[in-house]
Amino acid sequence: MKKIIIVFIFSLSFYSCQKTKKEDVTVNQIKKNEFIIDIKTIFDKSEIEIEKILGTAEEVAIGKFGIAQKNTYQNNKFEITFYEGKSKNILIRNISNCDFKPENIKLVGLSPKAPSYEVTSHMMIWTDIENIGEIGFSNNGKNQIDLLFVNQYIGVN
């Protein structure tokens, strides 16, 4: 009887560990205008902190002079460039289920506000929003967000 209980407890703990595993934020999971990710959880973070959220990098490329490192995660959905060990540039691709409108800045955990500038109907850019250098959306031509980018001005605190 003790063996059965021990096996049951072990099986239950193994099952619960599997259920708490991080899941990819894939295009199939993103519904129309649904929250994508809190960008502050992956911006200005170490590679170890990023891996806790996005999983292990699928590809790692070191810059020509060894200053930067570019990692891709989740089938190239997330591309993150590290400078001095911190994530400074982020690209999030394939989010076309989200409407191209300013209030959708909330889909990455930021407070809605008007963009700092718009480049025709193809791009919206916010500068200095919640201590992030620059964040922007590009339009896929169907009034949906195709790409989200975050840039920290290197050399500026």
Backbone as ProteinMPNN parsed JSONL, in Angstrom:
{"seq_chain_A": "MKKIIIVFIFSLSFYSCQKTKKEDVTVNQIKKNEFIIDIKTIFDKSEIEIEKILGTAEEVAIGKFGIAQKNTYQNNKFEITFYEGKSKNILIRNISNCDFKPENIKLVGLSPKAPSYEVTSHMMIWTDIENIGEIGFSNNGKNQIDLLFVNQYIGVN", "coords_chain_A": {"N_chain_A": [[0.827, -1.203, 0.0], [1.973, 1.22, 0.8], [3.813, 1.569, -1.26], [2.139, 2.026, -3.444], [0.951, 4.452, -2.752], [3.214, 6.107, -2.672], [4.042, 5.945, -5.366], [1.77, 7.082, -6.531], [1.878, 9.72, -5.447], [4.346, 10.558, -6.519], [3.716, 10.406, -9.267], [1.647, 12.295, -9.402], [3.037, 14.644, -8.651], [4.871, 14.801, -10.769], [3.115, 15.139, -12.942], [1.956, 17.619, -12.24], [4.19, 19.261, -12.402], [4.677, 19.184, -15.123], [2.435, 20.56, -16.06], [2.889, 23.154, -15.227], [4.852, 24.096, -16.794], [6.434, 26.547, -18.829], [4.693, 27.981, -21.531], [4.892, 28.474, -25.036], [4.451, 31.693, -26.511], [2.696, 31.702, -28.984], [1.681, 32.388, -32.382], [-0.71, 31.101, -32.863], [-1.897, 31.099, -30.403], [-2.453, 33.714, -29.858], [-5.146, 35.633, -29.791], [-7.579, 37.758, -31.374], [-6.601, 40.972, -30.747], [-5.545, 40.311, -28.22], [-3.765, 40.189, -25.105], [-0.248, 40.155, -25.35], [2.49, 40.059, -24.273], [4.063, 41.204, -21.294], [6.053, 43.693, -21.901], [7.95, 44.83, -20.277], [8.896, 42.753, -18.764], [10.754, 41.496, -20.295], [12.465, 43.415, -21.252], [15.545, 45.1, -20.974], [16.792, 43.088, -19.52], [18.639, 40.22, -18.291], [20.105, 37.46, -20.115], [19.524, 35.062, -18.824], [17.263, 35.758, -17.305], [15.468, 36.267, -19.379], [15.248, 33.725, -20.541], [13.794, 32.369, -18.608], [11.278, 33.271, -19.099], [10.75, 33.126, -21.912], [11.847, 30.729, -22.664], [14.519, 28.528, -23.791], [16.996, 29.934, -25.923], [16.79, 29.592, -29.434], [18.524, 30.171, -31.42], [21.702, 31.67, -31.458], [23.635, 34.47, -32.032], [26.711, 36.055, -32.257], [27.825, 39.372, -32.339], [29.882, 41.058, -34.81], [32.08, 42.39, -33.633], [31.963, 41.39, -31.136], [30.436, 42.811, -29.359], [27.678, 42.804, -29.239], [24.948, 40.468, -28.814], [22.723, 38.408, -30.457], [19.728, 36.778, -29.937], [17.303, 34.324, -30.808], [13.952, 33.288, -30.187], [11.315, 30.918, -29.707], [10.555, 29.874, -32.378], [11.567, 31.975, -33.989], [9.893, 34.061, -33.392], [10.385, 35.893, -31.349], [13.009, 38.13, -31.257], [15.894, 39.034, -29.756], [18.282, 41.411, -28.871], [21.229, 41.649, -27.109], [23.162, 43.92, -25.25], [26.05, 44.498, -23.489], [25.221, 42.462, -21.778], [22.499, 42.855, -21.298], [19.081, 42.93, -22.384], [18.331, 44.947, -25.025], [17.329, 45.617, -27.546], [14.367, 44.569, -29.081], [12.432, 42.461, -31.083], [9.209, 41.526, -32.011], [7.538, 39.273, -33.843], [4.967, 38.379, -36.275], [2.299, 39.018, -35.3], [-0.205, 39.49, -36.3], [-2.883, 39.29, -35.644], [-3.677, 41.397, -34.237], [-5.079, 44.605, -34.055], [-4.006, 47.523, -35.818], [-3.697, 50.064, -34.05], [-3.39, 52.861, -31.823], [-4.163, 52.403, -29.092], [-3.586, 49.765, -28.684], [-1.122, 49.456, -27.602], [-1.32, 48.609, -25.099], [-1.367, 45.877, -25.267], [1.114, 44.929, -24.849], [1.569, 45.417, -22.246], [1.804, 48.133, -21.576], [0.804, 51.472, -20.655], [-1.923, 52.921, -22.336], [-1.434, 55.526, -24.662], [-1.167, 58.37, -26.814], [0.769, 57.946, -29.797], [4.183, 59.084, -30.167], [4.956, 59.856, -32.679], [3.735, 59.276, -36.013], [4.4, 57.428, -38.91], [3.232, 57.99, -41.819], [0.639, 55.758, -42.638], [1.855, 53.506, -41.882], [3.48, 53.041, -39.663], [3.697, 53.364, -36.12], [5.156, 55.123, -33.483], [6.387, 55.293, -30.215], [8.128, 57.303, -27.963], [10.294, 57.205, -25.196], [8.515, 55.907, -23.35], [7.368, 54.767, -20.388], [10.026, 54.356, -19.368], [11.303, 53.113, -21.487], [13.275, 53.257, -24.316], [12.349, 53.476, -27.103], [9.454, 52.401, -28.75], [7.599, 50.61, -31.138], [5.057, 49.977, -33.651], [4.567, 48.2, -36.681], [2.615, 48.336, -39.645], [0.848, 45.815, -41.35], [-0.278, 46.311, -43.762], [-2.877, 45.633, -43.855], [-4.131, 46.913, -41.902], [-3.342, 45.81, -39.491], [-1.168, 44.814, -36.823], [2.062, 44.02, -37.701], [4.658, 43.775, -36.842], [6.375, 44.337, -33.854], [8.56, 46.538, -32.291], [11.249, 47.249, -30.046], [13.529, 49.58, -28.932], [16.414, 50.429, -27.214], [18.22, 53.263, -26.636], [21.499, 52.992, -27.197], [24.167, 53.659, -25.042], [22.935, 55.687, -23.751], [21.575, 56.487, -20.667]], "CA_chain_A": [[0.0, 0.0, 0.0], [2.879, 2.37, 0.847], [4.389, 1.736, -2.595], [1.109, 2.605, -4.308], [0.814, 5.862, -2.36], [4.427, 6.803, -3.11], [3.959, 6.049, -6.824], [0.718, 8.056, -6.817], [2.391, 11.059, -5.129], [5.354, 10.869, -7.522], [3.021, 10.646, -10.54], [0.933, 13.557, -9.28], [3.992, 15.755, -8.684], [5.397, 14.865, -12.125], [2.06, 15.717, -13.765], [1.793, 19.046, -11.933], [5.364, 19.965, -12.93], [4.474, 19.321, -16.558], [1.386, 21.542, -16.305], [3.35, 24.502, -14.926], [5.895, 24.433, -17.753], [6.158, 27.738, -19.638], [4.229, 27.684, -22.871], [5.25, 29.484, -26.026], [3.452, 32.677, -26.908], [2.725, 31.512, -30.426], [0.657, 33.086, -33.147], [-1.973, 30.395, -32.721], [-2.486, 31.401, -29.109], [-2.83, 35.12, -29.789], [-6.446, 35.898, -30.394], [-7.778, 39.144, -31.795], [-6.301, 42.016, -29.764], [-5.306, 39.707, -26.918], [-2.486, 40.503, -24.469], [0.856, 39.382, -25.927], [3.503, 39.875, -23.239], [4.437, 42.446, -20.614], [7.362, 43.976, -22.486], [8.886, 45.174, -19.197], [9.467, 41.521, -18.212], [11.866, 41.047, -21.142], [13.286, 44.55, -21.655], [16.645, 45.444, -20.069], [16.956, 41.909, -18.663], [19.731, 39.322, -18.667], [19.727, 36.295, -20.917], [18.932, 34.082, -17.899], [15.908, 36.224, -16.989], [14.67, 36.088, -20.595], [14.99, 32.291, -20.723], [12.743, 31.968, -17.671], [9.992, 33.693, -19.66], [10.57, 32.69, -23.294], [12.481, 29.438, -22.905], [15.893, 28.552, -24.284], [17.195, 30.533, -27.247], [16.933, 28.614, -30.513], [19.685, 30.57, -32.21], [22.494, 32.712, -30.816], [24.64, 35.02, -32.939], [27.553, 37.073, -31.627], [28.151, 40.441, -33.275], [31.196, 41.038, -35.448], [33.116, 42.841, -32.706], [31.698, 40.793, -29.842], [29.754, 43.774, -28.49], [26.263, 42.444, -29.129], [24.549, 39.081, -29.014], [21.323, 38.338, -30.886], [19.108, 35.482, -29.699], [15.92, 34.17, -31.257], [13.165, 32.407, -29.34], [9.984, 30.509, -30.129], [10.449, 29.84, -33.845], [11.905, 33.294, -34.531], [8.862, 35.039, -33.045], [11.058, 36.91, -30.55], [14.428, 38.332, -31.538], [16.363, 39.943, -28.712], [19.696, 41.743, -28.942], [21.802, 41.998, -25.811], [24.36, 44.744, -25.188], [26.569, 44.462, -22.121], [24.494, 41.474, -21.006], [21.089, 43.208, -21.072], [18.254, 43.011, -23.599], [18.129, 46.361, -25.376], [16.509, 45.68, -28.753], [13.454, 43.434, -29.123], [11.47, 42.379, -32.183], [8.191, 40.492, -31.874], [6.98, 39.099, -35.191], [3.769, 37.564, -36.495], [1.21, 39.331, -34.363], [-1.178, 40.134, -37.189], [-4.247, 39.222, -35.138], [-3.882, 42.605, -33.432], [-5.374, 45.791, -34.863], [-3.02, 48.593, -35.853], [-4.264, 51.267, -33.455], [-2.549, 53.277, -30.693], [-4.523, 51.827, -27.789], [-3.084, 48.405, -28.558], [0.133, 49.449, -26.851], [-1.661, 47.871, -23.867], [-1.169, 44.451, -25.508], [2.451, 44.602, -24.349], [1.644, 45.814, -20.843], [2.083, 49.556, -21.384], [-0.386, 52.318, -20.555], [-2.282, 53.544, -23.616], [-1.272, 56.956, -24.896], [-0.954, 58.668, -28.237], [2.162, 57.764, -30.221], [4.986, 60.297, -30.304], [4.776, 60.208, -34.08], [3.299, 58.234, -36.927], [4.983, 57.532, -40.238], [2.053, 57.72, -42.657], [-0.222, 54.773, -41.983], [2.64, 52.274, -41.829], [4.22, 52.844, -38.426], [3.464, 54.213, -34.952], [6.323, 55.052, -32.604], [6.342, 55.992, -28.943], [9.469, 57.502, -27.406], [10.381, 57.386, -23.747], [7.29, 55.453, -22.695], [7.647, 53.916, -19.229], [11.472, 54.096, -19.292], [11.781, 52.356, -22.643], [13.715, 54.255, -25.285], [11.455, 53.629, -28.245], [8.676, 51.21, -29.059], [6.782, 50.905, -32.31], [4.312, 48.96, -34.394], [4.475, 48.394, -38.124], [1.342, 47.906, -40.212], [1.053, 44.798, -42.388], [-1.014, 46.713, -44.954], [-4.279, 45.26, -43.666], [-4.478, 47.588, -40.648], [-3.013, 44.933, -38.386], [0.232, 44.915, -36.418], [2.9, 42.973, -38.274], [5.912, 43.701, -36.108], [6.541, 45.271, -32.746], [9.981, 46.657, -31.987], [11.66, 48.039, -28.894], [14.933, 49.962, -29.043], [16.989, 51.269, -26.172], [19.319, 54.023, -27.206], [22.736, 52.519, -26.603], [25.009, 54.749, -24.579], [22.092, 56.645, -23.027], [20.984, 55.843, -19.479]], "C_chain_A": [[0.867, 1.26, 0.0], [3.461, 2.651, -0.542], [3.389, 2.394, -3.537], [0.953, 4.09, -4.008], [2.016, 6.656, -2.839], [4.407, 6.99, -4.63], [2.91, 7.082, -7.219], [1.204, 9.485, -6.576], [3.427, 11.474, -6.163], [4.699, 11.21, -8.856], [2.307, 11.987, -10.523], [1.881, 14.737, -9.343], [4.598, 15.91, -10.07], [4.385, 15.521, -13.05], [1.928, 17.208, -13.506], [2.988, 19.847, -12.421], [5.217, 20.184, -14.428], [3.45, 20.399, -16.874], [1.854, 22.968, -16.067], [4.467, 24.946, -15.862], [5.48, 25.654, -18.569], [5.717, 27.318, -21.029], [4.622, 28.823, -23.802], [4.09, 30.439, -26.257], [3.447, 32.626, -28.425], [1.573, 32.249, -31.085], [-0.696, 32.404, -32.988], [-2.663, 30.707, -31.407], [-2.969, 32.847, -29.029], [-4.132, 35.309, -30.539], [-6.529, 37.375, -30.726], [-7.583, 40.099, -30.621], [-6.152, 41.478, -28.343], [-3.91, 40.075, -26.421], [-1.395, 39.58, -25.009], [1.879, 39.032, -24.853], [3.723, 41.222, -22.567], [5.872, 42.731, -21.033], [8.4, 44.296, -21.41], [9.505, 43.924, -18.573], [10.62, 40.994, -19.058], [12.774, 42.186, -21.598], [14.305, 44.867, -20.567], [16.883, 44.332, -19.047], [18.129, 41.073, -19.165], [19.196, 38.15, -19.491], [19.046, 35.232, -20.041], [17.501, 34.47, -17.548], [14.968, 36.018, -18.18], [14.302, 34.617, -20.768], [13.919, 31.778, -19.766], [11.36, 32.281, -18.231], [9.742, 33.085, -21.036], [11.122, 31.301, -23.594], [13.888, 29.624, -23.459], [15.954, 29.163, -25.684], [17.414, 29.434, -28.278], [18.149, 28.904, -31.376], [20.375, 31.713, -31.487], [23.556, 33.162, -31.81], [25.396, 36.127, -32.209], [27.927, 38.091, -32.695], [29.597, 40.396, -33.732], [32.317, 41.414, -34.483], [32.881, 42.321, -31.286], [30.965, 41.701, -28.869], [28.318, 43.336, -28.23], [26.068, 40.946, -29.344], [23.074, 39.075, -29.358], [20.813, 36.915, -30.714], [17.707, 35.473, -30.297], [15.254, 33.098, -30.413], [11.856, 32.071, -30.038], [9.767, 30.636, -31.637], [10.611, 31.214, -34.478], [10.831, 34.349, -34.267], [9.478, 36.205, -32.267], [12.524, 36.951, -30.952], [14.912, 39.394, -30.558], [17.863, 40.146, -28.858], [20.15, 42.242, -27.582], [23.046, 42.853, -26.016], [24.779, 44.766, -23.723], [25.707, 43.58, -21.224], [23.028, 41.764, -20.741], [20.35, 43.316, -22.402], [17.92, 44.473, -23.886], [17.268, 46.544, -26.621], [15.677, 44.406, -28.84], [12.578, 43.556, -30.363], [10.491, 41.262, -31.844], [7.474, 40.43, -33.209], [5.663, 38.338, -35.147], [2.683, 37.793, -35.451], [0.069, 39.996, -35.121], [-2.629, 39.961, -36.758], [-4.604, 40.469, -34.342], [-4.062, 43.827, -34.335], [-4.281, 46.843, -34.714], [-3.682, 49.879, -35.365], [-3.515, 51.583, -32.164], [-2.896, 52.616, -29.362], [-4.013, 50.402, -27.607], [-1.669, 48.328, -27.997], [-0.079, 48.676, -25.544], [-1.427, 46.367, -24.027], [0.221, 43.978, -25.092], [2.666, 45.189, -22.955], [1.949, 47.272, -20.578], [0.783, 50.352, -21.364], [-0.674, 52.984, -21.893], [-2.034, 55.054, -23.605], [-0.993, 57.153, -26.376], [0.51, 58.449, -28.599], [2.879, 59.108, -30.328], [4.947, 60.778, -31.745], [4.344, 58.99, -34.879], [3.94, 58.489, -38.278], [3.913, 57.038, -41.201], [1.156, 56.731, -41.934], [0.518, 53.452, -41.785], [3.312, 52.008, -40.485], [3.79, 53.845, -37.368], [4.649, 54.024, -34.013], [6.078, 55.888, -31.364], [7.784, 56.135, -28.463], [9.344, 57.741, -25.908], [9.075, 57.04, -23.034], [7.683, 54.447, -21.611], [9.095, 53.423, -19.2], [11.997, 53.157, -20.383], [12.118, 53.388, -23.705], [12.726, 54.514, -26.398], [10.727, 52.307, -28.47], [7.766, 51.542, -30.23], [6.094, 49.687, -32.874], [4.492, 49.243, -35.874], [3.184, 47.751, -38.604], [1.614, 46.889, -41.316], [0.326, 45.13, -43.691], [-2.486, 46.375, -44.886], [-4.808, 45.853, -42.361], [-4.336, 46.672, -39.437], [-1.526, 45.07, -38.082], [0.995, 43.725, -36.987], [4.111, 42.717, -37.39], [5.883, 44.721, -34.995], [8.031, 45.34, -32.455], [10.184, 47.55, -30.77], [13.139, 48.322, -29.071], [15.325, 50.796, -27.832], [18.159, 51.977, -26.824], [20.599, 53.635, -26.488], [23.62, 53.708, -26.253], [24.246, 55.814, -23.822], [21.492, 55.911, -21.838], [19.538, 56.188, -19.336]], "O_chain_A": [[0.565, 2.237, -0.686], [3.588, 3.805, -0.952], [3.77, 3.239, -4.347], [0.835, 4.897, -4.93], [1.86, 7.762, -3.357], [4.721, 8.073, -5.125], [3.131, 7.87, -8.138], [0.97, 10.367, -7.403], [3.404, 12.609, -6.64], [5.078, 12.185, -9.505], [2.35, 12.733, -11.502], [1.587, 15.73, -10.008], [4.823, 17.036, -10.515], [4.751, 16.373, -13.861], [1.8, 17.987, -14.45], [2.828, 21.001, -12.817], [5.584, 21.239, -14.946], [3.593, 21.093, -17.881], [1.289, 23.904, -16.634], [4.975, 26.06, -15.732], [4.318, 25.784, -18.956], [6.295, 26.413, -21.63], [4.676, 29.985, -23.399], [2.92, 30.059, -26.208], [4.121, 33.422, -29.078], [0.622, 32.674, -30.429], [-1.727, 33.078, -32.981], [-3.884, 30.591, -31.304], [-3.821, 33.162, -28.198], [-4.2, 35.162, -31.759], [-5.633, 38.146, -30.384], [-8.31, 40.04, -29.629], [-6.582, 42.116, -27.382], [-2.986, 40.251, -27.216], [-1.594, 38.37, -25.113], [2.109, 37.859, -24.558], [3.583, 42.266, -23.204], [6.8, 42.073, -20.563], [9.592, 44.061, -21.607], [10.54, 44.023, -17.914], [11.383, 40.143, -18.602], [13.77, 41.932, -22.275], [13.97, 44.9, -19.383], [17.141, 44.593, -17.871], [18.555, 41.201, -20.313], [17.992, 37.9, -19.544], [18.098, 34.58, -20.479], [16.621, 33.611, -17.497], [13.81, 35.639, -18.005], [13.161, 34.301, -21.107], [13.205, 30.832, -20.099], [10.381, 31.625, -17.875], [8.65, 32.583, -21.303], [10.882, 30.759, -24.673], [14.379, 30.747, -23.576], [15.075, 28.935, -26.516], [18.134, 28.467, -28.028], [18.728, 28.003, -31.983], [19.72, 32.616, -30.966], [24.287, 32.341, -32.365], [24.792, 37.022, -31.618], [28.298, 37.729, -33.812], [30.437, 39.759, -33.096], [33.39, 40.812, -34.518], [33.535, 42.768, -30.344], [30.881, 41.395, -27.679], [27.809, 43.486, -27.119], [26.888, 40.264, -29.958], [22.261, 39.663, -28.644], [21.376, 35.969, -31.263], [17.012, 36.489, -30.291], [15.888, 32.135, -29.981], [11.355, 32.844, -30.856], [8.917, 31.396, -32.102], [9.875, 31.571, -35.398], [10.866, 35.424, -34.865], [9.133, 37.364, -32.5], [13.197, 35.92, -30.983], [14.4, 40.514, -30.537], [18.624, 39.183, -28.957], [19.541, 43.132, -26.987], [23.887, 42.542, -26.86], [23.967, 45.021, -22.834], [25.484, 43.901, -20.056], [22.37, 41.002, -20.032], [20.915, 43.738, -23.411], [17.295, 45.146, -23.066], [16.549, 47.537, -26.73], [16.2, 43.302, -28.693], [12.048, 44.628, -30.655], [10.9, 40.175, -31.435], [6.876, 41.41, -33.653], [5.295, 37.741, -34.135], [2.216, 36.854, -34.806], [-0.543, 40.947, -34.635], [-3.528, 40.444, -37.447], [-5.717, 40.581, -33.829], [-3.284, 44.045, -35.264], [-3.712, 47.028, -33.638], [-4.167, 50.681, -36.163], [-3.054, 50.669, -31.48], [-1.997, 52.302, -28.581], [-4.01, 49.887, -26.489], [-1.086, 47.246, -27.927], [0.872, 48.156, -24.96], [-1.301, 45.655, -23.031], [0.475, 42.778, -24.994], [3.799, 45.428, -22.538], [2.32, 47.623, -19.458], [-0.21, 49.958, -21.975], [0.226, 53.547, -22.515], [-2.387, 55.752, -22.654], [-0.63, 56.218, -27.089], [1.397, 58.734, -27.794], [2.249, 60.141, -30.553], [4.909, 61.982, -31.999], [4.556, 57.844, -34.48], [4.015, 59.63, -38.735], [3.714, 55.835, -41.374], [0.939, 56.862, -40.729], [-0.099, 52.413, -41.551], [3.677, 50.868, -40.196], [3.548, 55.015, -37.662], [5.09, 52.9, -33.776], [5.625, 57.031, -31.44], [8.567, 55.189, -28.551], [8.413, 58.39, -25.433], [8.596, 57.812, -22.204], [8.263, 53.402, -21.904], [9.355, 52.232, -19.029], [13.017, 52.492, -20.204], [11.327, 54.295, -23.964], [12.31, 55.653, -26.611], [11.324, 51.234, -28.387], [7.222, 52.644, -30.3], [6.477, 48.544, -32.623], [4.564, 50.403, -36.28], [2.721, 46.757, -38.046], [2.517, 47.085, -42.13], [0.315, 44.322, -44.62], [-3.262, 46.777, -45.753], [-5.788, 45.373, -41.792], [-5.112, 46.752, -38.485], [-0.726, 45.398, -38.959], [0.618, 42.572, -36.779], [4.533, 41.574, -37.213], [5.415, 45.844, -35.182], [8.696, 44.307, -32.38], [9.408, 48.469, -30.504], [13.921, 47.407, -29.332], [14.64, 51.755, -27.477], [18.986, 51.351, -27.487], [20.762, 53.919, -25.301], [23.798, 54.631, -27.047], [24.849, 56.753, -23.303], [20.954, 54.816, -21.998], [18.885, 55.736, -18.396]]}, "name": "protein", "num_of_chains": 1, "seq": "MKKIIIVFIFSLSFYSCQKTKKEDVTVNQIKKNEFIIDIKTIFDKSEIEIEKILGTAEEVAIGKFGIAQKNTYQNNKFEITFYEGKSKNILIRNISNCDFKPENIKLVGLSPKAPSYEVTSHMMIWTDIENIGEIGFSNNGKNQIDLLFVNQYIGVN"}
